[in-house]
Amino acid sequence: MNGKENPLELLVMCVVMIVLSVLGIAGGLSRGLFGNMDGILMLGVCLMVALIFVILLLVLAMGQGWLGKKAGSPGTTPAAAK
């Protein structure tokens, strides 16, 4: 990322991919696909995609200040004693 991306667009893309991955897992469970090799591979791919986009979403949220505290924000450093 070069810093010119719109954070809202990245947020929407991450959420859409996470939802699609969860729907893939739910669809596989509802059809009983996870008893064979194809189902296990589908489960692995859906979990991997979901994990990648959850990590990207967390990095985006921390970078934008939506999650956690930034080092330069007021209140993070203690007041100097006089």
HELIX and SHEET records of a PDB file:
HELIX    1   1 PRO A    7  ARG A   31  1                                  25    
HELIX    2   2 LEU A   33  GLY A   35  5                                   3    
HELIX    3   3 MET A   37  GLN A   64  1                                  28    
END                                                                             
